[in-house]
Amino acid sequence: MKDVSLNELLRAEARALGFADVGITHPGAIAGAGAALREWLAKGRHGEMSWMADRAHWRGDPETLWPEARSVIMLADSYAPESDPLEVLSRPDRAGISVYSRGQDYHDGVKKRLKRLARWLIAEAGGDVKVFVDTAPVMEKPLAQAAGLGWQGKHTNLVSRKLGSWFFLGAIFTTLEFSTAPAHTMNCGSCRACLDICPTAAFPAPGQLDARRCISYLTIELKGPIPRGLRPAIGNRIYGCDDCLAACPWNKFAEAGAANLAYAPKEVEPPRLAELARLDDTAFRERFRGSPIKRIGRDRFIRNILIAIGNSGVLTLIEDTIPHLVDPSPLVRGAAIWALSRLMDPEAFRALYRADADPDVQAEWSAAFADMAAIAALPG
């Protein structure tokens, strides 16, 4: 079988399995990625994501991850939304949840189809394979650019002429030798839409991301309290952020993906903050069974809900917040203090004070009182 024929058969089989696009590169195609990764880590921009540093040697050099591999097949799985994903930001009593996580966990669905494609490849041409989806030490975005699927935009995410910004990436490493296409070139021009829309100024420069300021990092990866100075900019985003993706003009070419059926949201309407604030651990696990949201756990989730409540200006949410002042989790108690200090009359808020043995929670009380005193001291 000629190599070109195998390429064509592979592309056809990938599309039959629901993948929106496929490209092929080789493990040594991203030689500069390792140095860029090390520089990013040295600046501490990975925050608490220690796993990025722990496996940086594999991540930065795919040839060391599996030395026998000769080709890397990169696949794109579209999840383009059918409606404006930022519409929820104008509804402060509702929870903003990133599009990719509104349904079932994509890791499972993508990996299953990657394995089916890998089995087909073995049956068709032999060789060995390994499949990877997100959780492995693989730099999917540089590899996908090298494979011609798109380019890393100024927001560091991959952008495609055909799919815009809305797609997952999966990889199949194989010992088979494939012919490869040229890497994709940058097509952002002078556009800054993704940079300018970021609520927390998480991009120090085009093509650079400081994860410590990114709302996706703050609401998903960060285990402790969210820095006070960044909380107001989070708005009602309680799991991830789509702003930089949604702002990309290339999305006008994106079509709602076939994968939308697999990752379809469980709810048409964004959920109410009041409803989510009442979830205990059992109810949280039940509601988000099979969802990527489940992995952050109930305490971090409620922390995020309370930050959104504090930003909402919706006074009826006070009654759903006060019970969290005695929550078993210090993380939740601290977030409740902040939320109530933003919604309540200072005198009524002070009446709720209770000394807390946890230093972080006590610091939240002190900071809230200090903020109120500063506001009271303003002229007029």
N, C-alpha and C positions, 0 to 999 in steps of 0.2 A: 504494500500500500504506500503510495506516495505521501510525503509529509503534508503537502498542500491539501490533499484529500482528507487527511486526518484533521487538519485545522478546520476545514469546512464542516466535516461531520461533527466535530466537537462543538462548534458554534450552533449547529442545528439542534443537537441534543440538549445543550444548555438552555436554549430558548424554549424547547419543548417542556423543560422542567420548570419554566417560569422565570428564568433569569433574564434580566433586561439587556445585558451586554456582557461580552467576554473579551478578554485580551490576554496575550501571552508575553512573558518576559523571561529573563534568566536570573538566578539568584545573585549574580554579581553586578546587576544593572544599577544598583543604588549605592555606589561606592561612597558618595559624599554624605549619605544619610547618617552614618555612625558619628561623624564629627559634629554634625548639627545637633544630634541627640545629646551628645556629651556636653556641648556648650549649654544647651537648654537645661540639663540637669545641674550643671555647675552653678547656674544662676538661681537654682532653687525653684524654678517655675513649675515644677511638678507637684509642689506642695506636699501633701501627705501620701501621695501615690508612690510609696517606696518600691513597689513592684516594678515601676518603670526603671529605677536605678538597679535593682537587684539582678535583672536579666538584660541589662543594656547591651552586653557583649553579643548576645544572640539577636536582640532586636535590631541593632545597628548593622549587623552583617549576616544576612540570611544564609550565606554559604557555610557559616559555622553551626547554624541550627540543624541542618541535615546535609552534611557534605556530599552525600551521594546524589542529591537532587540536581537535575540539569535544566529543568524548566519550572516556571511558576505560572499557573493559570489563575488569573484574577477574574472574579465574577461580580457583577453589579446586580443588586436586587432592589428594585424600585419600591418606595413606599410613599410616593408623592400624594399629598392630601388633596381632597376634592374641594375643600373650602379654605378660607383664609385662616391659617393657624394662629395668627396674632389677634383675631377678633376677641378672644376671651380676655385679653388684657384690658379691655374697656369695661369689663364686668367684675368689679372688685369683690363681689360676694361669691364668685366662682373660683375654682382652682385651675390654674394654667398648667397643663401637663404636656411635655414634649411629644410631638406627633409619634415618634418611633416607639414610645412606651405606652400608648393608649390601648393596646391590645395585648396579645400573647407575646411572650418573650421571643424576639426574633432569632436569638442564638440557636434555639432548638429547631425552628423551621428551616433556617438557612443551612444549618449543618446537615440535617437529614437529606436535603436535596443535593448538597455537595457530595455526600457519601454515595448517593445514587449515581451522580455523574462520574465519580471516581470509579465505582464498580463497572460502569459502562466502559470507561476508558481502559481498564484492565482487561475486560473481556474483548475489547476491540483491538488493542495494540500491545497488551502485556505491560511490563514494567511494574514498579512499586509507586505508591502514592501516600501522601499524608494530607489531611484536610485541616484547615484552621479558620476559625471565626472569632475575631476580636480578642478573645481571652488569652491567646497564645502570644509569645514574644515575637510578633511579626509586624513590621511597619507597613500596614496595608496600603496607606495612601501613597507613599513614594513608589511602592511596587505597582500600584494601579496606574499611576502616571507613566511609569516606565513601560507598562503594558499597553498604553494608548487609550485607556478608558476615559481619561480626563486629565485635569491639572489641579494642583493644590492652589486654591484661591488665596486671596489676602487674609481670609479668615482661617486659613490652614486646612480647611476641609476640601474634599475633592469636588470639583465642578465638571459637569459633562455637558457637551453641546446638545445631547439628546435627552438627558435626564435631569438637568439642572443640578440641585444640591441634595435631592431627596433619594438617596439610595444607600443600602448597606453594602459592605464588601466582604467577600469570602475568598479564600485562597486554596488552591490545590498544588502542592509541591509534588513533582514527579521525576522519576529517573529517566523518563523519555525525553528525547531531544526534539524540540519543536522549532520551527522557524518563527521569528518574532518581528513585530512591526516597530516602527520608530516610536520613541517616547512622545507623549503629548506636550505641546508647547503651551505657555501661559497665554490666556486670552481675557484677562481682566481689564487691560488697558488702564485708563486713568480712574476707573470706577472705584469709589470708596464706600459704597452703600453698606457693605457688611461691617466695615470698621466703624462707621459713624453711628450706626443704630445700636451698637453694644451699650447696654445700660450701665455697665460697671467699668467701661474703658479697659477691657481685658486684653487689648491688642497694643503692646508698646510700639509696634511698627508693623507695616504690612508684612504678612507672612510669619508673624511672631505672636504667640499666645502665652500669656501669663495665666496659667490655670488657677492660680490662687485668687484671681479676680473673676473668674468665669462662673456664671450662675449654674451651669451644669455641674461643675466641680463642687461649688458651695452647697448645692442641694442634694448631691448624690455621693460624692467621694469624701467630703469633709465630715469627720466623725464628731467633732466638738462644736462649740457655739460658733455661729456665723459671725464674723467681725461686725461690730456695731455700725461702723461707717459704711458698710456695703448693704446693710439690711434694707434701707428704704428703696434702693434701686432694684431690688428683687421683685417688688410689686407683688402680684399674686401667682408668680411662677413657683410651683411647689415641687416640681420634679423636672429638671432640665430646662433648657431654653432653646427656642427656635429662631430667635431674632435675626442672627447673622445669616442663617440658611434662608429664611423667608425673604430677606432683603435682596437676594441675588437676582439680577435681571435675567440670567440664563434660565430661571425657573419657568419663564413663559413658554419654553419648549418642552417642559416636563409634562408627561401624561400620567394620570393616576395609574399606578403600577398594578400588575396582576397580583403582586404580593400583598396588596391591600386586603385581599380576601382572607389571607392567612393571618394577617396582623390587624384585622378590623377592630376598631374600638368597641369596647363593651357598652359604652354609653354614647348616645348621640349628643346629648347636652353635657357641657362641662359640669362636673360635680360641684355641689355647694360646699363651701368651707365649713359651714355649721355642721353638716352631716359628717364630714371627714374628721372634724375635731372630736367627735364623740367616739371614735373607734378605739376600743381597747386592743390588746395584743391579739386575742383570738379573732376578733372581728376584722382586724387589719389583715391577718394572714388569710382569712377566708375570702375577703373581698379581692385581694390581689394575688390569689393563687394562680400560678402560671404567668404572672406579669413580672417584668423586670423591676417594677417598683418594690416588690416584696424583698429584694435583696438588701435594701437599706435598713430594714427593720422598722418597727413601730415608733420607736423613740425619735429617730432622725426624721421620720415622716411627720410626726406631730410637731416637732421643732419647725419644720418647713411650713406647716399649716398655720402655726401661731405667728410666724413672721408675716405671712400673707394677711392674716387677720389684723395684725398691727398696722399694716399698710393700707387696709381697706377703707378706713373711715366709717365702717358700718357699725353703729353703736349697738345694734341688736346682737352682735357677736360677742359682746362682753360676757353675757351669761354662759356662753359656751367655752369661755376662756378661763374664768375664775376657778373652776374645779381643778385646772391644771397647776394651780399654785401649790397643791399638795400631791402632785404626781410623784410616784416613786423615783422617777428619773430626774436627776439634777438638770440634765440638758433640757428637758421639757419645762421644768419649773422656771429656769432662766429665761426661756423664750416667752413664757406666759407673762412674766414680769414686764418684759419689754413691750409686748403687745398691749397689755393693759395700760401701761404708762402713756401709750400713744392714743388710746381711745377714751380714757377716763378723765374726769375732773380731778385736778391735783389733790384736793382734800379727800375725795372718795378713794382715790388710789392710795394715799398714805394710810388710810384706815385699814387697808388690807395687809399692811406690812407684817411680816413675821420673820424673825431671825432664822437664818439657815446655816447649818453646819458646813455646807459645801462652800468653799471659797468663791467658786465661779458664780454661784447663785447669789451669794451675799454681794459680790461685786456688781451684779445686775441691779440689785436694789439701790446700791450707792450711786451707780451711774444714772439710773432713772431719776433719782431725787436731784442729782446735780443738774441734769438736763432741765428739769422742771424749774429749778431755782434760776438757771440762766435765762430761761424763757420769761420768767416773772420779772427779771431785772431789766428786760428790754424796754426802751422808751415807748410810752404810749400804750 
